[in-house]
Amino acid sequence: MIFFATSALYMNDIIEQEALNAGGSDIRSVSGGVEFSGDLATAYRFCLWSRTSTRLLLGLFQDDDILSADELYESSVMIPWENWINPEMTFSITETVKNCSYLQNSHFGAIRLKDAIVDRIREKFEDQRPVVDKENSDVVFHLHVDGDQVSWYVDFSGRGLHKRGYRMEQTDAVLSEYLAASVLYRTEWRRTLENSETVPLLLDPFCGSGTLAIEAALWASDQAPGLVTARKFGFFHLPVHDPDLWDDMVDEAVARAEIGCKRDIKIHAWDNDRKALAIAKENAKLAKVDQFITFELKDFTKITAEDVPEEIGYVVTDPPYGIRTTTDQPLEMLYRVMGRQFNSLFGGWNIAILCGQQELLSYVDMKPDRTNTVNNGGIPCQIAHYYVFTNDERQAMIERAIQKKAERLAQPLSDGAQMAYNRLKKNIERIVPLMEKQGVTCYRIYDADMPEYSAAIDVYENKYISFQEYAPPSTIDTDDALKRLKELIDATERATLIDRDMIFVKQRTHQKGESQYEKLGQNDKFYLVNENGARYMVNFSDYLDTGLFLDHRPIRAEIAKMVEGKRFLNLFCYTGSATVQAAKGGALSTVSVDASSTYLDWAVKNMELNGYTEMNHFFYKSDCIEYLYDTYDRYDVIFCDPPTYSNSKGRDSFDVDRDQVKLIKACMMHLDPKGTLIFSCNYRKFKIDEQLCEEYDVQDITARTIGDDFARDQKIHYCFLIKHRAVVKVAPPKATRKLVLKK
């Protein structure tokens, strides 16, 4: 007999193991599930013990060469359906259709199969026919069409295997039984359970309706999921059913449960919602596992060491992630607090967190040992697995790191590294006192000062180093380039005394167009830094730049001084750092425009981080030049910092030197007659066009916008204040398209 166990995404490997445990052979994953061979006892065991499959089908026939709906009918009518159904029985049909040109409507295939079954039964039973009952049929047949290949099945399991029957009520965020079981399968808790005589302690601090805790209790007590509540399996109505053999399988499962229920099982389920806890308790009673679970009303963000079980165990949880539920506090804050609680109170514990927004996991501030992908009702989710070190383990790691660092620092620097070290120390002795005097905590200490060591080195908060190596010329030998890079890193660690783990190295190459927005990594690790009384999120590893252009620090400070009570527009806004300073300076309103959703979302978060969430701050995803021509609002202060070059999809390429007149004139159409345009760019050969100087009042303020840490490179950027020469009436451009408000 050949069986097909249906599977949700990312679960085939689990179901393969379940088929093997049931006694299956010739097991293989196919699209949509797992196929295996086995006898009737194998099928019974699978129905009783599968925790993750949703349905078990018994294969009947297969045809690899069906090219039309008529051929589908002709092949179907030849199958001896009278062996499975008679006129007194009801039946229904389910179908899956893929890559089939002759079945544009998959339901039409089910209709043709229904016609074939009815016609066949009429022929065999003197014109009597069974009735189709979609809601409560005795037998369910399944039609699977994949191109020219057609397979016919009978539903062996009947009602979904994943529906245990204990969930009479549920909370707003539903975690299905089979998904909860698959999460548990991926955890260290399950591995320990199967390889130990004792049952490891489990805690779910966000238990909701209790599904994770209940599934864990069933697993720990060795209870067959198929026997949790009385159920009517599909095979009860099939002619292959052997009641005596089935009774033997049930007796075997009951005997296992009797032994399993005697185990010392400790499962803790917490939630801060009384209603959710009441539902969870009732569900646990219906599942007959309430004696194994301790339900408590607790707010995980406020627990203390006294609340944590003395026995070290495992946390498996599905906290809110904002897709199907809302919370009283920002989710970022919830995950930050979760991380602090785990790190401070759960030393020695293994943690598994299911989350549908991967970026939220970055706020936990722990590095996962591994991750798994699952699908929760169409939502791609990550299971992140962590181990929390004990204080002793952390101390031992610190001591090993100190020893390793001491051994490394004890080694003499090479001649090249020593030369780089001397230059860095000289720069630090000059720059750091100036930065401290100005209250600056993020600054540059080196920028290719020595051509053979070509990199930019920035210090953030005296804790982190952003080390951007400029790509060496093709004439430089690769080994020599790597040697010089290592020497400069060695020198940086010695000169700054910042741990090597906090020196983030990237190679900087010339970026054009869309490539400037591409993500380089997937760490999603953000750090908070300070500038001029505001805080910003920076990322040292995932993007070409960190999210904060340090050379624009003086420009941002000027913006903060000139926008009080004024309307501010930030074009090519990047991560919104200038917008934050405008809000801090008391701008009446701000508008931030960028073509990248990634950076625009980052800008929103930077504003939220500083408490600027009012309705007068707007963010638009748009090509900035198109925005200027498609809108007609006026602004008192405009900050325009375009890229040197861009070849974004959907429009002609942009070159700041070539297109400066067009861009600046478009900006001036939106500038109040008494307003100011701050125009900045990083093109090293940039010169303001004479036509602009004749038409507008243009003031070059580059010198005063270059900080002391960039003083050795006067071409790091150019900056101009541009105003209308006189108070004149400026006709706004005609709006041609309505913009979509992002937030």
C-alpha positions in Angstrom: 0.0 0.0 0.0 1.2 3.5 -0.9 0.3 6.4 1.3 0.7 10.2 0.9 0.9 12.4 4.1 0.1 16.0 3.4 2.4 18.6 4.8 2.7 22.3 5.4 5.8 24.2 4.2 9.1 23.3 5.9 7.8 20.2 7.7 8.5 17.3 5.3 11.6 16.2 7.2 9.5 15.9 10.4 6.8 13.9 8.6 9.5 11.6 7.0 10.6 10.7 10.6 7.0 10.2 11.6 6.5 7.8 8.7 9.6 5.9 9.6 8.5 5.7 13.3 5.2 4.2 12.1 7.0 1.5 10.2 6.9 3.1 6.7 9.4 2.3 4.0 10.4 3.8 0.6 9.9 7.2 2.2 10.4 10.2 0.0 9.4 13.9 0.0 7.4 15.1 -2.9 5.5 18.3 -3.6 3.0 19.0 -0.8 4.0 16.1 1.5 5.6 12.8 2.0 5.0 9.5 0.2 5.7 6.1 1.8 4.9 2.4 1.6 3.4 0.4 4.4 0.8 -2.0 5.6 -2.4 -1.3 7.4 -0.7 -1.3 10.8 1.7 1.4 9.5 -1.2 3.6 8.4 -3.0 3.2 11.8 0.2 4.1 13.7 0.7 7.1 11.5 -2.9 8.4 12.1 -2.5 7.8 15.8 1.0 9.3 16.3 1.6 12.0 13.6 1.8 15.4 15.3 2.5 17.5 12.2 0.8 15.9 9.1 -2.6 17.3 8.2 -4.0 14.3 6.3 -3.2 10.8 5.2 -4.3 9.6 1.8 -4.2 6.0 0.5 -3.1 5.8 -3.2 -5.5 4.0 -5.5 -4.4 4.5 -9.1 -2.1 6.7 -11.2 -2.1 7.6 -14.9 0.9 9.5 -16.4 -0.7 10.3 -19.8 -4.0 12.2 -19.5 -4.3 15.1 -21.9 -7.9 16.3 -21.6 -10.9 16.5 -19.3 -12.6 13.7 -21.3 -9.5 11.5 -20.9 -9.7 12.2 -17.2 -13.3 11.0 -17.1 -12.5 8.0 -19.2 -9.7 6.9 -16.9 -11.7 7.6 -13.8 -14.7 5.6 -14.8 -12.5 2.5 -15.3 -11.5 2.5 -11.6 -13.5 0.0 -9.5 -15.2 2.6 -7.2 -17.7 -0.1 -6.1 -14.9 -1.5 -4.0 -15.0 1.6 -1.9 -18.5 2.9 -2.0 -22.1 1.8 -2.5 -25.4 3.7 -3.1 -26.2 3.9 0.6 -23.0 5.8 1.3 -22.2 9.5 0.9 -19.0 10.8 -0.6 -17.2 14.0 -1.5 -14.2 15.0 -3.5 -11.2 17.2 -2.9 -8.7 18.2 -5.5 -5.3 19.7 -6.1 -4.4 20.8 -9.7 -1.1 22.1 -10.9 0.4 22.9 -14.3 -2.7 21.6 -16.1 -3.7 23.3 -19.3 -7.0 21.5 -19.7 -8.2 22.3 -16.2 -8.3 26.0 -15.9 -10.8 25.6 -13.1 -9.6 23.0 -10.6 -13.1 22.3 -9.4 -14.0 21.2 -12.9 -11.7 18.2 -12.4 -13.6 17.2 -9.3 -16.8 17.5 -11.2 -15.5 15.1 -13.9 -14.4 12.7 -11.2 -17.8 12.9 -9.5 -19.5 12.1 -12.8 -17.3 9.1 -13.3 -17.9 7.7 -9.8 -21.7 8.2 -10.1 -21.8 6.6 -13.6 -19.7 3.7 -12.5 -21.8 3.0 -9.4 -25.1 3.3 -11.4 -23.8 0.7 -13.8 -22.8 -1.7 -11.0 -25.9 -1.2 -8.8 -28.9 -1.1 -11.2 -29.0 2.7 -11.7 -28.7 3.5 -8.0 -26.2 6.2 -7.0 -24.5 7.5 -3.9 -25.2 11.1 -2.7 -22.6 13.8 -2.6 -22.3 15.3 0.9 -19.5 17.9 1.2 -20.0 18.5 4.9 -20.3 15.0 6.5 -19.5 12.4 3.9 -18.7 8.7 4.6 -15.9 8.6 2.2 -13.7 11.4 0.7 -11.8 10.8 -2.5 -8.9 13.1 -3.6 -7.9 13.9 -7.1 -4.3 15.1 -7.7 -3.4 16.5 -11.1 0.1 17.6 -12.0 0.5 18.3 -15.7 -0.2 15.0 -17.6 0.0 12.9 -14.4 -3.1 12.1 -12.4 -3.3 10.3 -9.1 -6.5 9.1 -7.4 -6.6 8.7 -3.6 -9.0 7.8 -0.9 -8.8 9.9 2.3 -7.6 7.4 4.9 -7.5 9.7 8.0 -10.6 11.7 7.5 -10.8 14.8 9.6 -7.6 16.7 9.7 -5.0 14.9 11.7 -3.8 18.2 13.2 -7.2 18.9 14.7 -6.9 17.2 18.1 -10.3 18.4 19.3 -9.3 20.1 22.5 -9.5 23.7 21.4 -13.1 24.7 22.1 -12.0 28.4 22.5 -9.1 30.3 21.2 -7.4 33.7 21.5 -7.1 36.2 18.6 -3.6 34.9 17.6 -4.1 31.2 16.7 -1.2 28.8 16.8 -2.3 25.6 15.1 -1.6 22.2 16.8 0.6 20.9 14.1 2.7 24.1 13.9 3.2 24.1 17.7 4.3 20.5 17.4 6.7 21.3 14.6 8.2 24.2 16.7 8.7 21.8 19.6 10.3 19.3 17.3 13.0 21.8 16.3 13.9 22.7 19.9 16.6 21.4 22.2 13.7 20.5 24.6 12.5 17.7 22.2 16.1 16.4 21.7 16.6 16.2 25.4 13.2 14.6 25.9 14.1 11.8 23.5 17.5 11.2 24.8 16.9 11.3 28.5 15.0 9.3 31.1 13.8 12.4 32.7 11.4 15.0 31.2 13.1 18.5 30.9 11.2 21.4 32.3 9.5 23.7 29.8 8.2 27.2 30.1 6.0 29.2 27.7 5.9 32.8 29.1 3.4 34.0 26.4 1.1 30.9 26.4 -2.0 32.5 24.9 -4.6 29.7 24.5 -2.0 27.1 25.7 -1.3 25.2 22.4 2.5 25.0 22.9 2.2 23.9 26.5 -0.6 21.3 25.7 1.3 19.8 22.8 4.4 19.6 24.9 2.5 17.8 27.6 1.1 15.3 25.2 4.5 14.7 23.8 6.2 14.4 27.3 3.5 12.0 28.5 3.8 9.9 25.3 0.1 10.3 24.5 -1.0 9.6 20.9 -2.4 12.8 19.3 -5.0 10.8 17.5 -6.5 9.6 20.8 -6.7 13.0 22.6 -10.5 13.2 22.0 -12.9 10.7 20.4 -12.8 11.0 16.7 -14.2 9.5 13.6 -11.3 8.5 11.3 -12.0 8.1 7.6 -10.8 4.5 7.5 -13.8 3.4 9.7 -15.9 3.4 6.5 -13.3 1.9 4.2 -13.5 -1.8 3.2 -9.8 -2.2 4.1 -10.4 -1.4 7.7 -9.5 -4.2 10.2 -11.2 -3.5 13.5 -9.2 -6.1 15.4 -5.9 -4.7 14.1 -7.1 -1.2 14.9 -7.9 -2.2 18.5 -4.5 -3.6 18.9 -2.9 -0.3 17.7 -5.1 1.6 20.2 -4.2 -0.8 23.0 -0.6 -0.3 22.2 -1.0 3.5 22.3 -3.0 3.4 25.6 -0.3 1.3 27.2 2.4 3.8 26.2 0.3 6.6 27.6 -0.2 4.8 31.0 3.5 4.6 31.4 4.2 8.1 30.0 1.6 9.8 32.3 3.6 8.5 35.4 6.6 10.6 34.4 7.6 13.7 36.3 6.4 16.4 33.9 6.9 20.1 34.7 5.4 22.5 32.2 4.8 26.2 33.1 2.5 28.4 31.1 2.3 32.2 31.8 0.4 35.0 30.3 -0.7 38.5 31.4 -4.2 38.0 30.0 -6.7 36.4 32.4 -9.1 35.5 29.6 -6.3 33.8 27.6 -5.3 31.8 30.7 -8.9 30.7 31.3 -9.1 29.5 27.8 -5.7 27.7 28.1 -6.8 25.9 31.3 -10.0 24.7 29.7 -8.2 23.5 26.6 -5.7 21.6 28.8 -8.6 19.9 30.7 -10.2 18.8 27.4 -6.8 17.4 26.3 -6.5 15.6 29.7 -3.0 17.1 30.4 -4.0 19.9 32.9 -2.2 17.9 35.7 1.1 18.5 33.9 0.8 22.2 33.4 1.1 25.1 35.9 -0.8 28.1 34.6 0.0 31.4 36.1 -1.0 35.1 35.5 2.4 36.7 35.0 3.7 39.7 33.0 7.0 38.4 31.7 8.4 41.9 31.3 8.0 42.4 35.1 9.1 39.1 36.5 12.0 38.8 39.0 14.4 36.0 39.9 11.8 34.7 42.4 9.4 34.0 39.6 11.8 31.8 37.6 11.8 28.1 38.4 14.8 26.9 40.3 15.4 24.0 37.9 17.1 25.0 34.7 15.0 24.2 31.7 13.8 25.3 28.3 11.7 28.3 27.1 9.6 27.7 24.0 7.3 30.6 23.2 5.3 32.5 20.5 5.3 36.1 21.7 3.2 38.8 19.9 4.8 40.0 16.6 2.1 42.5 15.6 0.6 40.8 12.5 -2.6 39.4 14.1 -2.6 41.0 17.4 -1.8 44.4 19.0 0.0 45.1 22.3 -0.1 47.9 24.8 3.6 48.7 24.2 5.8 49.1 21.1 6.9 45.6 20.0 10.5 46.8 19.7 10.4 47.6 23.4 8.8 44.3 24.3 11.6 42.3 22.5 14.3 44.5 24.1 12.8 43.7 27.5 12.5 40.1 26.7 16.2 40.0 25.8 17.1 41.7 29.1 14.9 39.3 31.1 16.4 36.2 29.4 20.0 37.4 29.8 19.6 38.4 33.5 17.3 35.7 34.8 17.7 32.6 32.6 21.3 31.7 32.7 21.8 28.1 31.6 18.5 27.9 29.8 17.8 27.2 26.1 15.4 29.6 24.5 13.3 29.1 21.3 11.3 32.1 20.0 8.8 31.9 17.2 8.5 35.3 15.4 6.8 36.4 12.2 8.8 39.6 11.9 12.5 38.8 11.7 13.6 42.3 12.4 12.0 42.1 15.9 14.4 39.4 16.8 17.3 41.9 16.5 16.0 43.7 19.5 16.4 40.6 21.7 20.1 41.4 21.7 21.2 37.8 21.6 22.9 35.9 18.8 20.9 32.8 17.8 22.8 29.5 17.6 20.5 28.6 14.7 17.2 29.4 13.1 14.4 27.5 11.4 11.8 28.7 8.9 8.1 27.8 9.4 4.9 29.0 7.9 2.1 30.2 10.2 -1.1 30.6 8.2 0.7 32.1 5.3 3.1 34.2 7.4 6.8 33.2 7.0 8.2 32.9 10.6 11.5 32.2 12.1 12.3 30.0 15.1 15.3 31.5 16.7 17.2 29.2 19.1 19.5 30.7 21.8 21.5 29.5 24.8 21.9 31.9 27.7 25.2 31.6 29.4 25.4 31.4 33.1 27.4 34.0 35.0 30.3 31.5 35.5 30.3 30.6 31.8 30.3 34.3 30.9 33.1 35.0 33.2 35.1 32.1 31.8 34.5 33.4 28.3 35.6 36.9 29.3 38.7 35.5 30.8 39.5 33.5 27.7 38.9 36.6 25.5 41.1 38.7 27.7 43.8 36.1 27.6 43.5 35.8 23.9 43.6 39.5 23.4 46.6 39.8 25.7 48.5 37.2 23.8 47.6 39.0 20.5 48.6 42.4 21.8 51.9 41.0 23.2 53.0 40.1 19.7 55.1 42.8 18.1 53.6 44.8 15.2 55.0 44.3 11.8 56.9 47.3 10.3 53.9 48.3 8.2 51.4 47.9 11.1 53.7 50.0 13.3 53.8 52.7 10.7 50.0 52.7 10.6 49.8 52.7 14.4 52.0 55.7 14.6 49.8 57.6 12.2 46.6 56.6 14.0 47.9 57.6 17.4 48.9 61.0 15.9 45.5 61.5 14.5 43.8 60.4 17.7 45.9 62.8 19.8 44.8 65.7 17.6 41.1 64.8 16.9 39.8 63.2 20.1 40.3 66.3 22.4 38.5 68.4 19.8 35.6 66.0 19.6 35.3 65.7 23.4 35.2 69.5 23.6 32.4 69.7 21.0 30.5 66.8 22.7 30.9 64.6 19.5 30.9 60.9 20.1 31.0 59.6 16.5 33.9 60.8 14.3 36.5 59.9 11.8 40.1 59.2 12.8 41.6 58.0 9.5 40.9 58.4 5.8 43.5 56.8 3.6 46.1 59.1 5.2 48.7 56.7 3.8 48.0 55.5 0.2 49.3 52.0 0.9 46.7 51.7 3.7 43.6 52.8 2.0 40.6 52.8 4.3 38.2 55.1 6.3 38.1 54.4 10.0 35.3 55.9 12.1 34.8 55.6 15.9 31.3 55.4 17.3 30.7 56.1 21.0 34.2 54.9 21.7 32.8 51.4 21.5 32.6 50.5 17.8 34.8 50.9 14.8 33.4 51.2 11.2 36.3 50.2 9.1 35.7 50.7 5.4 38.5 49.5 3.2 38.6 51.1 -0.2 38.9 48.5 -3.0 42.6 48.2 -4.0 43.6 48.8 -7.6 43.7 45.7 -9.8 47.5 46.2 -10.1 47.9 45.4 -6.4 48.6 41.8 -5.6 45.7 40.1 -3.7 48.0 38.7 -1.0 49.7 42.1 -0.5 46.3 43.8 -0.2 45.2 41.3 2.4 48.4 41.7 4.3 48.0 45.5 4.4 44.4 45.2 5.5 45.4 42.9 8.4 48.2 45.3 9.4 45.8 48.3 9.5 43.3 46.3 11.6 46.0 45.3 14.0 47.1 49.0 14.2 43.5 50.1 14.8 43.0 47.8 17.7 46.2 48.9 19.3 45.6 52.6 18.8 41.9 52.7 19.8 41.9 49.9 22.5 38.5 48.8 21.0 38.0 45.1 21.0 38.5 43.4 17.7 35.0 42.0 17.8 33.7 45.5 17.7 35.8 46.4 14.6 33.4 46.0 11.6 35.2 45.7 8.3 33.7 46.2 4.9 35.1 46.9 1.5 33.8 50.1 -0.1 33.3 50.1 -3.8 31.7 52.6 -6.1 27.9 52.1 -6.0 25.5 53.1 -8.7 21.7 53.4 -8.8 19.8 50.6 -7.1 22.9 49.0 -5.8 23.3 51.7 -3.2 20.2 50.3 -1.5 21.2 46.6 -1.6 21.7 44.8 1.6 25.2 43.3 2.2 24.3 41.0 5.2 21.5 39.6 7.2 22.5 40.2 10.8 19.9 42.9 11.4 21.9 44.1 14.3 21.4 47.8 15.2 23.2 50.0 17.7 22.2 53.3 19.2 24.5 56.3 18.9 24.2 60.0 19.9 24.6 63.2 18.0 23.6 66.7 19.0 21.1 65.6 21.6 19.4 63.0 19.4 19.8 59.2 19.1 20.1 57.2 15.9 20.1 53.6 14.9 23.2 52.5 13.0 24.1 49.1 11.4 27.7 48.3 11.0 27.5 45.1 9.0 24.4 44.8 6.7 24.7 47.9 4.5 27.4 49.8 2.6 27.0 52.7 5.0 26.1 52.7 8.7 23.0 54.9 8.4 24.7 58.1 9.6 26.9 60.1 7.3 29.4 61.6 9.8 30.7 64.3 7.5 27.2 65.8 7.5 27.2 66.3 11.2 27.8 70.1 11.0 25.1 70.5 8.3 22.6 68.7 10.5 23.5 71.0 13.4 22.8 74.0 11.2 19.4 72.6 10.1 18.5 72.3 13.8 19.2 76.0 14.3 17.3 77.3 11.3 14.0 75.5 11.2 12.0 76.6 14.3 8.4 77.1 13.3 9.2 76.3 9.6 8.2 73.8 7.0 11.1 71.4 6.3 11.6 69.1 3.3 14.3 66.4 3.3 15.0 65.1 -0.2 17.0 61.9 -0.7 16.4 61.6 3.1 18.3 58.2 3.6 17.7 57.3 7.2 16.2 60.6 8.2 19.0 61.9 10.4 18.5 65.5 9.1 14.8 65.1 9.7 15.4 64.2 13.3 17.5 67.3 13.8 14.8 69.4 12.1 12.1 68.0 14.4 14.5 68.6 17.4 14.9 72.2 16.2 11.2 72.8 16.4 10.1 72.5 12.7 6.4 73.1 12.2 6.3 70.1 9.9 8.7 67.7 8.1 8.5 65.8 4.9 11.0 63.1 4.1 11.3 61.6 0.6 13.4 58.6 -0.6 13.2 55.9 -3.2 14.1 53.1 -0.8 11.5 51.5 1.4 14.4 50.1 3.5 15.8 53.5 4.4 12.5 55.2 4.7 11.4 52.7 7.3 14.7 53.3 9.0 13.9 57.0 9.0 10.6 56.4 10.6 12.2 54.4 13.3 14.8 57.1 14.0 12.0 59.6 14.4 10.1 57.3 16.7 13.3 56.6 18.7 13.4 60.3 19.5 9.7 60.6 20.3 8.6 62.4 17.1 5.5 60.6 16.2 3.1 63.5 15.7 0.9 63.8 12.6 3.0 66.6 11.2 5.8 64.3 10.1 5.3 62.7 6.7 7.3 60.1 4.8 7.0 59.4 1.1 8.5 56.6 -1.0 9.2 58.3 -4.3 11.8 59.3 -6.8 12.8 62.7 -5.5 12.8 64.4 -8.9 9.4 63.0 -9.7 8.2 64.1 -6.3 9.2 67.7 -7.0 7.3 67.7 -10.3 4.3 65.9 -9.1 3.5 68.0 -6.0 3.1 71.7 -5.3 3.7 72.2 -1.5 5.9 75.1 -0.4 8.7 74.8 2.2 10.8 77.2 4.2 13.8 75.0 4.4 14.8 72.3 1.9 17.7 69.9 2.4 18.8 68.2 -0.8 21.7 65.7 -0.7 21.5 63.7 -3.9 23.7 60.8 -4.9 26.5 61.4 -7.3 25.0 59.1 -9.8 21.8 57.0 -10.0 20.3 54.8 -12.6 17.0 53.9 -10.9 14.5 51.8 -12.8 11.7 53.6 -14.6 13.5 56.8 -15.4 16.7 58.2 -17.0 19.9 58.1 -15.2 20.8 60.9 -12.8 24.2 62.6 -12.7 24.6 65.3 -10.1 27.1 67.4 -12.1 25.1 67.2 -15.3 21.6 67.5 -13.8 22.2 70.0 -11.0 20.4 72.8 -12.8 17.3 70.8 -13.3 17.3 69.4 -9.8 17.9 72.7 -8.0 15.4 74.6 -10.1 12.8 72.0 -9.3 13.7 72.5 -5.6 13.4 76.3 -5.9 9.8 75.9 -7.3 8.9 74.5 -3.9 10.9 77.0 -1.9 9.1 79.8 -0.1 10.3 83.2 -1.5 12.0 83.8 1.8 13.1 80.2 2.3 16.5 78.5 2.1 17.7 75.5 0.1 20.6 73.6 1.6 22.2 71.8 -1.3 25.0 69.2 -0.6 26.8 66.6 -2.6 29.8 64.3 -2.3 31.0 64.5 -5.9 34.7 65.4 -5.5 34.8 67.4 -8.8 31.6 69.2 -8.3 31.3 72.9 -9.3 28.1 74.9 -9.0 26.7 75.9 -12.4 27.1 79.6 -13.3 23.5 79.7 -14.5 22.4 79.0 -11.0 24.6 81.7 -9.5 23.1 84.2 -11.9 19.5 83.3 -11.2 19.7 82.7 -7.4 21.6 83.9 -4.4 24.2 81.1 -3.9 26.5 81.0 -0.9 29.2 78.4 -0.6 29.3 77.3 3.0 31.4 74.2 2.5 34.3 75.2 4.7 32.0 75.6 7.8 30.2 72.3 7.2 33.4 70.2 7.4 34.1 69.1 10.9 37.6 69.0 12.5 37.7 65.2 12.0 37.4 65.7 8.2 39.5 68.8 8.0 42.3 66.9 6.1 39.9 66.2 3.2 38.3 69.5 2.1 36.6 67.7 -0.8 34.6 65.2 1.4 31.5 67.2 0.3 30.3 70.5 -1.0 27.5 72.5 0.6 25.6 75.7 -0.6 22.8 77.9 0.7 20.6 78.9 -2.2 17.9 81.5 -2.0 15.6 83.5 -4.3 17.2 86.9 -5.2 14.1 88.8 -4.5 10.5 88.2 -3.2 8.8 87.1 -6.3 5.7 85.1 -7.1 6.7 81.6 -7.9 4.2 79.5 -9.8 3.9 76.0 -8.3 4.3 73.1 -10.7 1.1 71.4 -11.8 0.4 68.2 -9.9 0.0 65.2 -12.1 -0.2 62.4 -9.7 -1.4 61.8 -6.1 1.2 60.5 -3.7 0.6 57.7 -1.3 1.3 58.6 2.4 3.6 56.0 3.9 3.1 56.9 7.5 
